[in-house]
Structure formats: structure tokens, C-alpha cells
Amino acid sequence: MAREQVQALEQAFDDLRLALGGGDPARMISAGEAVRLACETVRTGAGAELDGETRLALENLLPMVEATRVHINLAADDARQRIDLLAQQGIETAAATYAR
């Protein structure tokens, strides 16, 4: 597996982290797709033995992957809470709920 593939994966996760912070759903989806494609590329190249540098680069990605996972879970929880609030209050108060 080439070092470039790991760097592309790292960049994809960084882009996803920024997209999650920005709150733009289209950008989040696009960044998520980029992460998926980068992961597939890394998996495809993982059939060969990993050299020490590549293994270390992948291990160094773990904190970023975990932080991204937590960020996604928090965003999903926020969306669920907003939907629940909307369902409880009804459509009449939707504008006040989302105007914040």
C-alpha cells in the first residue's frame, strides 16, 4: 500500500471533520463519500504486507477516525432530538424551533 493512499485517507477524514463542523449537509455527504472511497482504496491495497511506515501512518489516523466517529454520533443525536422536538410540538411551532 502506498503512502499516498494513507495520505489521501487522512485528507478525506480531515475534510469530513471540517464538513461536520460546518453544518452543510451536502458537504457532509460529499466528504463522507470521499472517506468511503479512500477507505476502499486503502483496503484494496492492504492485501500486501504493510511496511512499518505505512502501518504507523494508519495507526496515527486512529485518533482522527475516533474523533470523527464521535462528531458524527453527536450530529446524529442532535438531528434525532430536533426531529423528536418537532414531532412533540407539531408543525405550527416548527419555525420557532429551527429559527434558533
NUVO-283026 format. One record per atom (N, C-alpha, C): x, y, z. Coordinates in Angstrom, 2 decimals, m for minus. Each point is the difference from the previous one (the first is absolute). Layout:
BEGIN
<pt <X Y Z>>
...
//
This chain:
BEGIN
<pt <0.86 m1.17 0.00>>
<pt <m0.86 1.17 0.00>>
<pt <0.91 1.23 0.00>>
<pt <m0.30 0.90 m0.85>>
<pt <0.83 1.20 m0.13>>
<pt <m0.32 1.01 1.08>>
<pt <1.01 0.73 0.37>>
<pt <m0.16 1.07 0.99>>
<pt <m1.02 1.03 m0.48>>
<pt <m0.10 0.19 m1.32>>
<pt <m0.94 0.97 m0.56>>
<pt <m1.45 m0.37 0.31>>
<pt <m0.29 m1.31 0.02>>
<pt <m1.36 m0.44 0.33>>
<pt <m0.35 0.36 1.44>>
<pt <0.94 m0.18 0.89>>
<pt <m0.23 0.33 1.41>>
<pt <m0.17 1.51 0.15>>
<pt <0.81 0.76 m0.72>>
<pt <m0.13 1.46 0.05>>
<pt <m1.34 0.45 m0.55>>
<pt <m0.48 m0.65 m1.06>>
<pt <m1.31 0.33 m0.56>>
<pt <m1.11 m0.32 1.01>>
<pt <0.16 m1.10 0.72>>
<pt <m0.98 m0.36 1.03>>
<pt <0.02 1.03 1.14>>
<pt <1.18 0.39 0.40>>
<pt <0.13 1.02 1.05>>
<pt <m0.66 1.31 m0.43>>
<pt <0.23 0.41 m1.24>>
<pt <m0.60 1.23 m0.51>>
<pt <m1.52 m0.12 m0.07>>
<pt <m0.50 m1.18 m0.39>>
<pt <m1.44 m0.22 m0.09>>
<pt <m0.65 0.12 1.38>>
<pt <0.64 m0.58 1.02>>
<pt <m0.53 0.11 1.36>>
<pt <0.05 1.44 0.49>>
<pt <1.07 0.71 m0.33>>
<pt <0.11 1.40 0.40>>
<pt <m1.10 0.83 m0.66>>
<pt <m0.25 m0.25 m1.29>>
<pt <m1.08 0.70 m0.71>>
<pt <m1.36 m0.31 0.62>>
<pt <m0.20 m1.26 0.39>>
<pt <m1.27 m0.37 0.64>>
<pt <m0.16 0.71 1.33>>
<pt <1.07 0.08 0.78>>
<pt <m0.05 0.69 1.28>>
<pt <m0.39 1.46 m0.20>>
<pt <0.59 0.65 m1.00>>
<pt <m0.33 1.40 m0.29>>
<pt <m1.44 0.14 m0.48>>
<pt <m0.45 m0.94 m0.82>>
<pt <m1.38 0.03 m0.49>>
<pt <m0.99 m0.16 1.15>>
<pt <0.31 m0.90 0.92>>
<pt <m0.89 m0.19 1.15>>
<pt <m0.07 1.26 0.85>>
<pt <1.10 0.70 0.11>>
<pt <0.03 1.25 0.77>>
<pt <m0.75 1.12 m0.70>>
<pt <m0.09 m0.07 m1.33>>
<pt <m0.66 1.05 m0.76>>
<pt <m1.51 m0.10 m0.02>>
<pt <m0.53 m1.19 0.17>>
<pt <m1.44 m0.18 0.05>>
<pt <m0.71 m0.06 m1.35>>
<pt <0.73 m0.01 m1.11>>
<pt <m0.61 m0.08 m1.33>>
<pt <m0.22 m1.47 m0.36>>
<pt <m1.26 m0.46 m0.05>>
<pt <m0.27 m1.41 m0.26>>
<pt <0.58 m0.51 m1.33>>
<pt <m0.06 0.80 m1.05>>
<pt <0.53 m0.44 m1.29>>
<pt <1.51 m0.21 0.09>>
<pt <0.68 0.90 0.69>>
<pt <1.45 m0.13 0.16>>
<pt <0.34 m1.22 0.87>>
<pt <m0.82 m0.26 1.01>>
<pt <0.22 m1.17 0.85>>
<pt <m0.13 m1.29 m0.80>>
<pt <m1.02 m0.06 m0.83>>
<pt <m0.22 m1.20 m0.81>>
<pt <1.15 m0.19 m0.98>>
<pt <0.42 1.07 m0.64>>
<pt <1.11 m0.07 m0.95>>
<pt <1.29 m0.43 0.70>>
<pt <0.27 0.56 1.16>>
<pt <1.21 m0.36 0.75>>
<pt <m0.08 m1.44 0.49>>
<pt <m1.17 m0.43 0.41>>
<pt <m0.19 m1.39 0.43>>
<pt <0.26 m0.97 m1.14>>
<pt <m0.45 0.36 m1.19>>
<pt <0.25 m0.83 m1.18>>
<pt <1.49 m0.05 m0.32>>
<pt <0.70 1.11 0.16>>
<pt <1.44 0.04 m0.23>>
<pt <0.73 m0.92 0.99>>
<pt <m0.46 m0.01 1.26>>
<pt <0.59 m0.89 1.00>>
<pt <m0.25 m1.45 m0.39>>
<pt <m1.21 m0.31 m0.44>>
<pt <m0.33 m1.37 m0.40>>
<pt <0.91 m0.46 m1.14>>
<pt <0.16 0.85 m1.01>>
<pt <0.85 m0.36 m1.14>>
<pt <1.46 m0.16 0.41>>
<pt <0.48 0.89 0.87>>
<pt <1.39 m0.10 0.47>>
<pt <0.20 m1.28 0.82>>
<pt <m1.00 m0.36 0.81>>
<pt <0.09 m1.24 0.78>>
<pt <0.04 m1.22 m0.92>>
<pt <m0.82 0.01 m1.04>>
<pt <0.01 m1.11 m0.96>>
<pt <1.36 m0.13 m0.66>>
<pt <0.60 1.12 m0.35>>
<pt <1.31 m0.01 m0.64>>
<pt <1.05 m0.58 0.95>>
<pt <m0.05 0.40 1.26>>
<pt <0.95 m0.52 0.98>>
<pt <m0.24 m1.49 0.22>>
<pt <m1.26 m0.42 0.10>>
<pt <m0.31 m1.43 0.19>>
<pt <0.50 m0.83 m1.18>>
<pt <m0.19 0.51 m1.19>>
<pt <0.44 m0.71 m1.20>>
<pt <1.52 m0.20 0.03>>
<pt <0.72 1.01 0.42>>
<pt <1.45 m0.08 0.06>>
<pt <0.52 m0.73 1.22>>
<pt <m0.88 m0.34 0.93>>
<pt <0.44 m0.63 1.25>>
<pt <0.28 m1.48 m0.16>>
<pt <m0.24 m0.56 m1.17>>
<pt <0.27 m1.42 m0.21>>
<pt <1.48 m0.32 0.13>>
<pt <0.83 0.94 m0.35>>
<pt <1.43 m0.20 0.13>>
<pt <0.43 0.28 1.43>>
<pt <1.16 m0.46 0.35>>
<pt <0.55 0.27 1.33>>
<pt <0.19 1.50 0.20>>
<pt <m0.34 0.48 1.16>>
<pt <0.19 1.40 0.33>>
<pt <1.42 0.22 0.49>>
<pt <0.64 1.00 m0.55>>
<pt <1.31 0.34 0.55>>
<pt <m0.21 0.79 1.30>>
<pt <1.05 0.15 0.76>>
<pt <m0.09 0.65 1.30>>
<pt <m0.50 1.43 m0.08>>
<pt <0.45 0.73 m1.01>>
<pt <m0.41 1.40 m0.15>>
<pt <m1.48 0.13 m0.30>>
<pt <m0.50 m0.88 m0.87>>
<pt <m1.42 0.04 m0.36>>
<pt <m0.86 m0.41 1.19>>
<pt <0.43 m1.04 0.71>>
<pt <m0.75 m0.44 1.18>>
<pt <m0.05 1.13 1.04>>
<pt <1.11 0.67 0.22>>
<pt <0.04 1.11 0.95>>
<pt <m0.91 1.14 m0.45>>
<pt <0.00 0.30 m1.30>>
<pt <m0.86 1.06 m0.51>>
<pt <m1.47 m0.33 0.22>>
<pt <m0.37 m1.27 m0.21>>
<pt <m1.39 m0.41 0.24>>
<pt <m0.33 0.06 1.48>>
<pt <0.91 m0.43 0.85>>
<pt <m0.24 0.07 1.44>>
<pt <m0.13 1.45 0.47>>
<pt <0.76 0.89 m0.61>>
<pt <m0.10 1.42 0.36>>
<pt <m1.33 0.62 m0.41>>
<pt <m0.69 m0.64 m0.94>>
<pt <m1.32 0.47 m0.42>>
<pt <m1.10 m0.34 1.01>>
<pt <0.25 m0.97 0.85>>
<pt <m1.05 m0.47 0.91>>
<pt <m0.62 1.10 0.86>>
<pt <0.77 0.92 0.59>>
<pt <m0.66 1.07 0.78>>
<pt <m0.91 0.87 m0.86>>
<pt <0.40 0.28 m1.24>>
<pt <m0.84 0.81 m0.88>>
<pt <m1.28 m0.76 m0.37>>
<pt <0.13 m1.29 m0.25>>
<pt <m1.16 m0.82 m0.33>>
<pt <m0.96 m0.03 1.19>>
<pt <0.53 m0.17 1.21>>
<pt <m0.84 m0.04 1.20>>
<pt <m0.68 1.35 0.24>>
<pt <0.74 1.09 m0.17>>
<pt <m0.59 1.33 0.18>>
<pt <m1.11 0.24 m1.02>>
<pt <0.20 m0.45 m1.22>>
<pt <m1.02 0.16 m1.04>>
<pt <m1.23 m0.83 0.34>>
<pt <0.23 m1.22 0.49>>
<pt <m1.12 m0.87 0.38>>
<pt <m0.83 0.66 1.10>>
<pt <0.65 0.56 0.99>>
<pt <m0.70 0.68 1.10>>
<pt <m0.78 1.20 m0.55>>
<pt <0.63 0.77 m0.87>>
<pt <m0.66 1.17 m0.58>>
<pt <m1.25 m0.41 m0.79>>
<pt <0.09 m1.07 m0.76>>
<pt <m1.15 m0.50 m0.77>>
<pt <m1.11 m0.44 0.95>>
<pt <0.37 m0.71 1.07>>
<pt <m1.02 m0.45 0.96>>
<pt <m0.69 1.18 0.68>>
<pt <0.76 1.04 0.33>>
<pt <m0.60 1.19 0.62>>
<pt <m0.94 0.70 m0.98>>
<pt <0.42 0.11 m1.26>>
<pt <m0.85 0.64 m1.01>>
<pt <m1.28 m0.81 m0.22>>
<pt <0.12 m1.31 m0.03>>
<pt <m1.18 m0.86 m0.18>>
<pt <m0.93 0.12 1.20>>
<pt <0.56 0.07 1.20>>
<pt <m0.82 0.16 1.20>>
<pt <m0.72 1.34 m0.02>>
<pt <0.70 1.05 m0.42>>
<pt <m0.62 1.32 m0.10>>
<pt <m1.16 m0.03 m0.99>>
<pt <0.19 m0.65 m1.13>>
<pt <m1.08 m0.09 m1.00>>
<pt <m1.19 m0.78 0.56>>
<pt <0.28 m1.10 0.72>>
<pt <m1.10 m0.77 0.61>>
<pt <m0.76 0.84 1.02>>
<pt <0.72 0.78 0.82>>
<pt <m0.65 0.85 0.99>>
<pt <m0.87 1.06 m0.67>>
<pt <0.49 0.58 m1.09>>
<pt <m0.79 1.01 m0.71>>
<pt <m1.26 m0.61 m0.61>>
<pt <0.13 m1.19 m0.55>>
<pt <m1.17 m0.68 m0.58>>
<pt <m1.00 m0.33 1.10>>
<pt <0.48 m0.50 1.14>>
<pt <m0.90 m0.31 1.12>>
<pt <m0.71 1.26 0.49>>
<pt <0.75 1.09 0.12>>
<pt <m0.59 1.26 0.45>>
<pt <m1.06 0.48 m0.99>>
<pt <0.31 m0.11 m1.27>>
<pt <m0.96 0.39 m1.03>>
<pt <m1.25 m0.86 0.07>>
<pt <0.18 m1.29 0.20>>
<pt <m1.14 m0.91 0.09>>
<pt <m0.86 0.31 1.23>>
<pt <0.64 0.38 1.09>>
<pt <m0.75 0.32 1.23>>
<pt <m0.75 1.32 m0.12>>
<pt <0.62 0.99 m0.62>>
<pt <m0.60 1.33 m0.04>>
<pt <m0.93 0.20 m1.18>>
<pt <0.13 m0.80 m1.00>>
<pt <m0.87 0.13 m1.16>>
<pt <0.55 0.97 m1.02>>
<pt <m0.61 0.01 m1.13>>
<pt <0.48 0.80 m1.14>>
<pt <m0.14 1.48 0.23>>
<pt <m0.93 0.43 0.83>>
<pt <m0.22 1.43 0.22>>
<pt <1.21 0.67 0.63>>
<pt <0.72 m0.71 0.84>>
<pt <1.14 0.61 0.70>>
<pt <1.32 m0.35 m0.66>>
<pt <m0.02 m0.60 m1.16>>
<pt <1.23 m0.40 m0.67>>
<pt <0.89 1.21 m0.31>>
<pt <m0.60 1.09 m0.43>>
<pt <0.79 1.18 m0.34>>
<pt <0.75 0.52 1.24>>
<pt <m0.63 0.00 1.14>>
<pt <0.66 0.47 1.22>>
<pt <1.10 m0.97 0.42>>
<pt <m0.21 m1.28 m0.19>>
<pt <0.99 m1.00 0.38>>
<pt <1.26 0.14 m0.83>>
<pt <m0.14 0.19 m1.30>>
<pt <1.16 0.04 m0.89>>
<pt <0.54 1.40 m0.24>>
<pt <m0.61 0.97 0.61>>
<pt <0.48 1.38 m0.16>>
<pt <1.17 0.29 0.93>>
<pt <0.25 m0.85 0.97>>
<pt <1.08 0.23 0.96>>
<pt <1.34 m0.02 m0.65>>
//
